[in-house]
Amino acid sequence: MIIFAFHNHESLKMKYINIIAVLFFLASCNSINSPFDKDFNDSISALGTSYIYDLNSIPEITLEVTTTEWNKLLSDYDQNKDNEEYIKSDFSFLKDGKKISLANVGIHIRGNTSRRRPEGTKGEVHKSVNPDWHHASFAVNFKKFTKGQKLAGAEKINLKWFKDDATYAREIYCYDLFERFGVWTAPQSSYCRLSIKIKEDASTAYYGVYQLVEPVDEEYLKNRVSKFTDSKGNLWKASWGADLKNTDKLRMGLENITLTNTYIPVYDLKTNELALETAKTQLVDFITNLNSRTGDDFKTWISGKMDIELFLKTYAVNVMCGGWDDYWNNQNNYYFYFNSAGKFFFIPYDYDNTLGTSLLMTNSGTRDVLNWGSSSMPLVKKIIAIPEYKALYIQYIKDLCNSENDLFDADKSMSRIINWQNKISGYVNNDTNEDTEIQDRPASFGNCGFYRLLDSNNNFFKIRAANIPN
């Protein structure tokens, strides 16, 4: 049986067609109950990563690690919590009765404020009796120790715990909304259940419901090559301070994190590392033109340099979801890509602290969508200062709120979240004894703790939609 897959971020319909095709394939397999089928892993590679990032399923992931390797992970964290040293682990992915098992994958702890030791306290080694498990996020690299190894065509995945989201839905919702609205640059995301098995232990530690997140890397570019035109250009990760105003090349570089050193540049080049100086020159040129050009000259230049409609759609979703830890407000949390022709693409990233989790602005539910962040952030402010682009931006916001569309409408948004919660609710309790209950509230560190997603009172969707331009 041959399955043709069309990976299209502009169309959820095609994504679900792919998933249905997989189900038909599964039904045709005589070995449906077999524990592992390498041929199956190979066959679903044609479907692309939609098999992994599937909101209709909650696959089970198990990381099986020797005590020696696990203790190395803990020791490495103690030496430098930001380190990205991989340890070896076996990996399994169980979905719809079919298990894919991969040996010798690489894993390391990841995250920023969510980064933590997954067991015990500093200096402690693994305890086989009464272990002190903690939620932590992990990066998984299938090809790190086994050349060419992939999961359903994917080279890497990220496993993220729901650190500040007792609702277990915020970032899932945002990435899903980006996809529904045709923002194909957003990473894919879905749910899974995570377990960690120390090989020498008798029992397996169940870590609970986790978020699967697509890494933004070279493979991300390849997955969208028809949209980007190519995947050979320069991909940058932008960290705090990435205002797209300062042209100092010292702020641009290659991340270098070891057991004894942490260097994270403001602009971190993720591709073409051997051509760093050329990439820096390209970025400086873009920033210079972005800030120096004015009037019709700016409009002509920026409209040729970017897909303006795509960018405005991206920011319409961002402000409606309350994404305050972003480029416009906090000079943070985004990627961007220059394709080989020099066209610039903005890539949204990191949306866990949204939908009422508000900070660094008074209230993300009532904030003016035309003055979301600093007026000095040129990439947004100079674009929406152009009347036709301002009108398009506002129209996109209205499209999101239109009750006839299955987008940001409160009733339809609540329905989606309730559906997801119903699927995961039986799996939330876990062996870390953390985050064991789904609750409708924003993060405790925020300044608007009254917001709710599933209650008619102080409902974020309704309040946000009520505070948009007429």
N, C-alpha and C positions, 0 to 999 in steps of 0.2 A: 504493500500500500504506500503510495507516495502522497505526502502532504505538502502543499505549497503554502508558505507562510508569508504574510505581508505585514511587516512590523511598522505600524503607522501610528505615531503619537497623536495625530490629529483626529483619529477615529477610534473611539472605544468599540464601535461595532465590529471593526475588523479584528481588534484584539480578542473579543469574545468568540468570534468565528474560529480563531486559532485555537482557543481553549476547547471549544466544542470538538474541533478536529482531533485534538489529543484524546478526548474522552472516547471518541469513536475508535481511535487507534487502540486505546487501552482495552476496550470491549472486545477487540478482535484478537487480542493476545491470548494464546492458550496458557501462557505462564504468568497470568495476572497475579497469582499469589506467591510467585517465587520471590525470595528475599532480595535478589540482586540480578539485574540484567544489563550487561555492558552494551549489548546491541540496542537496548531501549535508550540508554543515555546517548548513544550515537544518533539514533533516529530522531530524537527530539531536538537535537542541535539545530535542525533546519527551522524549528519554530522560533529560535532566538530566545531572548531572555523573558519573553512573556510567559513562558512555562514556569519560571521561578517567581516572578512578580505577578501574582494572581490573587486578587482580592476575593475570589470565590473559593479559595482553599486556604487551609492553615497547615502547611507541611511541618513535619517533625525533623529537626536537625540535631544530630548528635556529633559532638567533638570528642574523640577518644584519644587520650594523651597519657603517656607514661608518667610515672611519678617524677622521674628525673627531668623530663622536659617541662612539666608543670612547675616544678621548683625553680627551674631556670627562668620561666616567665615571671615568677614572683620575685626572684632575686634581681632580675633586670629592672623590674618596676622600682624596686628599692634603690637601685643605683641612679636611675633617671626615669621618673614616671612618664616622661614624654617619649621615651625610646620607642623605636619601631623595629626592634630585633625580632625576627620570626623564630618560633619554635615549631617542631614537627608535630602533626596531629593527623589521625585518621578522621574521615568525614563521611557522614551518611545523610541522605536527603530522602525522606519517605513522604510520598504524596500519592493519594488515590490508590493505595495498596501496592505501589511500586517503589522499591528502594534502589537508589543509586549510591554506591559506596566508592569512595576515592581514598587511596592511601597516600600518606606523606604529603599532606597539604601544609601550607604555612599559615600560622595565625599569630597575631599580636594584639595587644590591647590598643584601643584607639579612643578618640574623643578629646574634647577640650574640657569644659567644666564637668562633663560626665565621665571623665577618665578616672578610674580607681582600681585598686587592688582587688582581684576577684575572689581572694580568700585570705582570711587572717589579717594580722597587722604586721608592720614593718619588722623584718628579721625572722618572721616565722616561716616554717616550711609547711608543706601539706600535712594535714592530720587525717589519717584514715578513719579515726574514731571521732565522732562529733566535730566534723569540719565546720569552719566558720565561713560559709559562702557569702559572697556579695555580688550584687548585680554589677556588671561591667560591659562595655561595648568591645566588640572584636572585629578585626579585619581578617578576612579569609582569602588566601591566595592559592588557587588550585595548582598553579604551575611553578610555584616557588621552588619546590624540591623534585618535581616530576615534570620534565619538559613537555609542553603541549597539552597537559592535562586540563580539562574543563568540566564544568557542570552545565549540562544542557546548553553548551556553546559559550558559557560565561567563564572568564578567567579569574574573576574576583567577585566577592560580595562583601557587604558590610552588615554586621549584626548589632543593632542598637537597642539598648534598654530604654524604657519609658521613664526617664529620670524625673522630669518635672511635669509629667502629664498623667494625672490620675484618671483622666478620661480615656486613655489609651487610644486616642484618635486624632490628635491635632495635626501632626505632620503627615500622617496617612491621608487625612482629609485634604490638606493643602496640595500635596503632590497629585492626588486624584483630580482635584479641581483644575490644576494646571493642565492636566491631560485632557479633561473634558472640554476645556476652553481652547484647545489647539496649541498650547504652549509646549511644543515638542522638545524644547531644550531642557525641561525639568527632568531630573532623575526619576526612575521608576521606584515604587515602594509598595510593600505589602506586609502581611503578618507571617509569623512562623512560631513554632514552639522549640525552645532550645534546651538541650540536655548536655551535660559534661560528664564524661566517664573517665575517671582515672583508672587506667588499665589494671593496676594491682588491687584496686578496691573491689569489694563484693557488690556494692550498690552504685547506682548512677545518680548524679545530682541533677534534679530538674530545675532549670533556671526560669521557667515560665514563658510567657508570651513576649516575643521580641519583634522588633521591626526589621524587615529586610530592606536595605537601601542600596541602590545601584551606585557604585563608585563613579566619580567623574574623572575619567582617565582616557588613555588612548583607545581602549575598547569601547567606551562610551561614544567616542567620536566615530568609530567604525560602525557602530550600531545605527548611526544617523547619517552615514556618509552621503546618502542621496539628498539630504536636506542641507548639510554643510557644504556640499559639492565635493569636498575631499576631507581626508583625515590627516593630512600631512603638515598642517599649519601649527601655530603656537598656541598652546593651551596654558592659561595662567590661573592660579588660585589666588584670590584676593582676601587678605586678612585685615584685621583692624588697622585703620589708617589709610585704607585704599580709596582715597577720595577722587582719584583721576584728575588731580590738579598739580601735584608735585612731580616734577620730572627728574628728580634726583635718582640717578642710576644705582646709588648705593642702597636704595629701597627695593631694588629688583635683584633676584638671584635664584639660587637653588637651595631648597631646604636641605639642611644637614643635621640629622638627629642621630646621635650615637649614645652609648651608655654613659659617656662623660660630657657630652656637648649637646646643646640645643640651639640651632640657628634657624629661625623661621622668618624669611624676608616678608615685607609687606606684600610684594608681588612675587609669587613663587612659580617659576616656570616648570611645567609638568611634562612637556614634550620637547624634542629637539634640544636636549641639554648641551650637546656639543656646539650648538650655534647660539649660545646664550647672548653674546654681544650683539649679534644680528637681531635677536628677538628684543633685546633692550632698546635698540635703536628704533625698531618698529613701534614699540609701546610709547617711547618718548615722543615720536612723531604724532601718534594718535592723540596723546594728552595735549600736546602743544596746539594742534589744530582744533581740538575740542574747546579749548579755553580761549584761543586767540581770534577765531573767526566769528563774525557777527553778521546780522541781517540776512539778506538773500544769499550771501556767500556761505554763511554757516548752513542754511537750509539746503542748499545744493550739495554741499560737501557731506553733511550727515545723512541725507537721504540716499546718497550713493554709497555710503560707508556701512550702513546698517539696514536691517529690515525693521523699519520704524513701527509698522503695525504689530509685528511680533513682540517688539520691546514694550510697546504700550499695553498690549494684552498681558504681558508678564507683570507689569507694574500695577495694572488694574487688579489682578488677582492678589498681588502682594499687599496692597493697601486695604483691600476688602477683608483679607484674612488677618490683618493687624500685624504684619511682619515688620516690627520695629527694629530688630537687630539686623538691618539690611544695609545696602549701599546708601540709600537716600538719607536715612536717619542716623546710622551708626558707622558708616564707612566700613562695612564688614560683611562677611558671609556671602560671597558670590564667586563665580568663576567667569572667565570670558575667553573667547577663542577667536583668533584671526585665521581664516582659512588661507589657502595658498595665494589667493588673489588679494588678500589683505582686508576682506570683509570682516567686520566685527560682530560677534554674537555674545549677548549677555546671557549668563546661565544662572538661574535662581538656585539657592542652596540653603539648607538648614532652616526648617520651619517648625521646630518643636515648640518654641515659645511664641505661640500665636493664639488667635481666637479667644482673646480676653486676657491672656497672660501678658500684661502690659508693664513696661519699664522704659526708662529713658525718654518717655513722653508722658504727658499727664493722663491721657486716656486714649488707648488705641481704638476704642469703639466709636468715639465721637470726633476724632481728629479730622481736620479738613483734608480731603484727599488731594487737594491742589497745593497744600502746604504741609505735606506729610513729614518731611524732615527739613534739614538745613537748606536755606535758599542758595547756599554756595556750592551745592553738589551739581556740577554742570551737566552731567549726562542726562538727568531728568529735567532740571529746571529750564535749561536752554531749549530742550525739545518741546516741552509743553507750553513754553512761552510763544511758540508759533501757533497762531489761532486755529488752523486746520488740524494740527496735531493735538491741541488741547481739546477740541471738540471730539476728536476720535477717541481720545483717552476717556472722556466723560461718557461717551456712548458705550464703550466697552464695559465701564462700571455699571451702567444701566442694564446692559445685556446680562451681566452676571446676576443682577438682582431681579430680573424679569421672572415673574412667577410661572410663566409658560416654559421657561428653560429649566432643565434639571441641573442647575449650577449652584448659585449661592442662596437661592430661595430658602427661607427658614424651614418650612415644613419638609421640603425635599432633602435639605441638608441634615435635618434631625433624623429623618427616616434612614438615610444612609448610615449615619453613625450608630443608630440603634441596631441596625442589621449587623454591622461589624461587631458591636459589643455582644450581641446575642451569640455570635459565632465563637468568640474568644472567652466568654465569661466563665466557662467551665474549666479553663486552663490557666487562669491567672494565678491562683494559689501555687506557691512554689517553695523550693527548699532553701532559698535565701531568707525567707520570711520577710521580704521587702515587697512593697507595691502589690500587696495581695488582694486589693479591693478596687474595683472600678468606682470612681467617684466623679460627679459632675462639678468640677471646680478648676480654676486656673492654678498655676504654680504658686506656692506660698510666698515666694520672694517678690511677686508682682505687686503693683500698686492699685489694682482693681479686682480684689478678691471676690467681689459680688457677682461677677459675670457667670452665666450658666449657658450651656449649649443645648440642653434638653428640657429646660423649664421655660414656660411662657414669661415668667418674671425675670427681668434683667437678662433677657436672651440676647447673646452677642450678635447673632445673625440679624435679628430684628432691629437692634439699636444701630448696628453698623449700616444697614440698608436705609434707615431713617435719616442718616447723616451724610447723604450724598447730594450733589448739586441737582437742582430741578431741571 
